[in-house]
Amino acid sequence: MIGYIRVSDSQRADGESQREAIKAYAAKRGIQITDWIEEHVSATKTELSERKLFSLITSQQSIIVSDITRLGRHKVMELVGAIGQIASYGELHLAYNDTIISSENVDNAEIIFTVIGQSFASAVEAQKRSERAKAGHAKR
């Protein structure tokens, strides 16, 4: 099982809170994390094929992330595709909301729509934060 951490802005955040959430989740479920992948890239500004996550998916590794937004939040079909690919060979664990997506439940609309909805809500909130920050800088 691979712990995957993505931080979009290394100037303002680090992956430690994600790492701690993943560790706690794994300990609770008796999962051994065999490797960690951490990258500092914006999912909005990069294609999936340019990120380390892509190599994890193509190498058919089961993955634990803190939440679905670490896979992405703006490109819905890319996100759905990544979830589907991971579930086709293994498991995607979402630590914050204690969810496992696998071949057994990947077609469960309630689970997938809830996860995608969380990603969309996060994208909307990120956009609002960005707009507030830009407005604050413009006033200075």
Contacts in CASP RR format, 6 or more apart in sequence:
PFRMAT RR
TARGET T0000
AUTHOR 0000-0000-0000
METHOD contacts of the structure
MODEL  1
MIGYIRVSDSQRADGESQREAIKAYAAKRGIQITDWIEEHVSATKTELSE
RKLFSLITSQQSIIVSDITRLGRHKVMELVGAIGQIASYGELHLAYNDTI
ISSENVDNAEIIFTVIGQSFASAVEAQKRSERAKAGHAKR
1 26 0 8 1.000
1 31 0 8 1.000
1 32 0 8 1.000
1 33 0 8 1.000
1 34 0 8 1.000
1 61 0 8 1.000
1 62 0 8 1.000
1 63 0 8 1.000
1 64 0 8 1.000
1 93 0 8 1.000
2 33 0 8 1.000
2 34 0 8 1.000
2 35 0 8 1.000
2 36 0 8 1.000
2 37 0 8 1.000
2 56 0 8 1.000
2 61 0 8 1.000
2 62 0 8 1.000
2 63 0 8 1.000
2 64 0 8 1.000
3 22 0 8 1.000
3 33 0 8 1.000
3 35 0 8 1.000
3 36 0 8 1.000
3 37 0 8 1.000
3 63 0 8 1.000
3 64 0 8 1.000
3 65 0 8 1.000
4 36 0 8 1.000
4 37 0 8 1.000
4 38 0 8 1.000
4 52 0 8 1.000
4 53 0 8 1.000
4 56 0 8 1.000
4 63 0 8 1.000
4 64 0 8 1.000
4 65 0 8 1.000
4 70 0 8 1.000
5 15 0 8 1.000
5 18 0 8 1.000
5 19 0 8 1.000
5 22 0 8 1.000
5 36 0 8 1.000
5 37 0 8 1.000
5 38 0 8 1.000
5 39 0 8 1.000
5 65 0 8 1.000
5 66 0 8 1.000
5 70 0 8 1.000
6 18 0 8 1.000
6 38 0 8 1.000
6 39 0 8 1.000
6 40 0 8 1.000
6 41 0 8 1.000
6 43 0 8 1.000
6 51 0 8 1.000
6 53 0 8 1.000
6 65 0 8 1.000
6 70 0 8 1.000
6 71 0 8 1.000
6 72 0 8 1.000
7 13 0 8 1.000
7 14 0 8 1.000
7 15 0 8 1.000
7 18 0 8 1.000
7 38 0 8 1.000
7 39 0 8 1.000
7 40 0 8 1.000
8 40 0 8 1.000
8 41 0 8 1.000
8 42 0 8 1.000
8 43 0 8 1.000
8 44 0 8 1.000
9 40 0 8 1.000
9 42 0 8 1.000
10 40 0 8 1.000
15 38 0 8 1.000
17 66 0 8 1.000
18 65 0 8 1.000
18 66 0 8 1.000
18 70 0 8 1.000
19 36 0 8 1.000
19 38 0 8 1.000
21 66 0 8 1.000
21 95 0 8 1.000
21 96 0 8 1.000
22 33 0 8 1.000
22 64 0 8 1.000
22 65 0 8 1.000
22 66 0 8 1.000
22 95 0 8 1.000
23 33 0 8 1.000
24 95 0 8 1.000
25 31 0 8 1.000
25 64 0 8 1.000
25 93 0 8 1.000
25 95 0 8 1.000
25 98 0 8 1.000
26 32 0 8 1.000
26 33 0 8 1.000
26 64 0 8 1.000
26 95 0 8 1.000
29 93 0 8 1.000
31 64 0 8 1.000
31 93 0 8 1.000
33 64 0 8 1.000
37 52 0 8 1.000
37 53 0 8 1.000
37 56 0 8 1.000
39 51 0 8 1.000
39 52 0 8 1.000
39 53 0 8 1.000
41 50 0 8 1.000
41 51 0 8 1.000
43 51 0 8 1.000
43 69 0 8 1.000
43 71 0 8 1.000
43 72 0 8 1.000
43 73 0 8 1.000
43 74 0 8 1.000
43 75 0 8 1.000
44 73 0 8 1.000
44 74 0 8 1.000
48 54 0 8 1.000
48 75 0 8 1.000
48 78 0 8 1.000
48 82 0 8 1.000
53 63 0 8 1.000
53 71 0 8 1.000
53 82 0 8 1.000
56 63 0 8 1.000
57 82 0 8 1.000
57 85 0 8 1.000
57 86 0 8 1.000
60 89 0 8 1.000
60 90 0 8 1.000
62 86 0 8 1.000
62 90 0 8 1.000
62 91 0 8 1.000
62 92 0 8 1.000
62 93 0 8 1.000
63 86 0 8 1.000
63 91 0 8 1.000
63 92 0 8 1.000
63 93 0 8 1.000
64 93 0 8 1.000
64 95 0 8 1.000
65 71 0 8 1.000
65 92 0 8 1.000
65 93 0 8 1.000
65 94 0 8 1.000
65 95 0 8 1.000
66 94 0 8 1.000
66 95 0 8 1.000
66 96 0 8 1.000
67 94 0 8 1.000
67 95 0 8 1.000
67 96 0 8 1.000
67 97 0 8 1.000
67 118 0 8 1.000
67 122 0 8 1.000
68 79 0 8 1.000
68 94 0 8 1.000
68 115 0 8 1.000
68 116 0 8 1.000
68 118 0 8 1.000
68 119 0 8 1.000
69 118 0 8 1.000
69 119 0 8 1.000
69 122 0 8 1.000
69 123 0 8 1.000
71 79 0 8 1.000
71 82 0 8 1.000
71 83 0 8 1.000
71 119 0 8 1.000
72 78 0 8 1.000
72 79 0 8 1.000
72 119 0 8 1.000
73 79 0 8 1.000
73 119 0 8 1.000
73 120 0 8 1.000
73 122 0 8 1.000
73 123 0 8 1.000
73 126 0 8 1.000
74 123 0 8 1.000
76 116 0 8 1.000
76 119 0 8 1.000
76 120 0 8 1.000
79 116 0 8 1.000
79 119 0 8 1.000
80 112 0 8 1.000
80 116 0 8 1.000
83 92 0 8 1.000
83 101 0 8 1.000
83 106 0 8 1.000
83 112 0 8 1.000
83 115 0 8 1.000
84 101 0 8 1.000
84 106 0 8 1.000
86 92 0 8 1.000
86 101 0 8 1.000
87 101 0 8 1.000
87 102 0 8 1.000
87 103 0 8 1.000
87 105 0 8 1.000
87 106 0 8 1.000
88 103 0 8 1.000
88 106 0 8 1.000
90 102 0 8 1.000
90 103 0 8 1.000
91 100 0 8 1.000
91 101 0 8 1.000
91 102 0 8 1.000
92 100 0 8 1.000
92 101 0 8 1.000
92 102 0 8 1.000
93 99 0 8 1.000
93 100 0 8 1.000
94 100 0 8 1.000
94 101 0 8 1.000
94 115 0 8 1.000
97 118 0 8 1.000
99 111 0 8 1.000
99 115 0 8 1.000
101 111 0 8 1.000
101 112 0 8 1.000
101 115 0 8 1.000
105 111 0 8 1.000
106 112 0 8 1.000
END
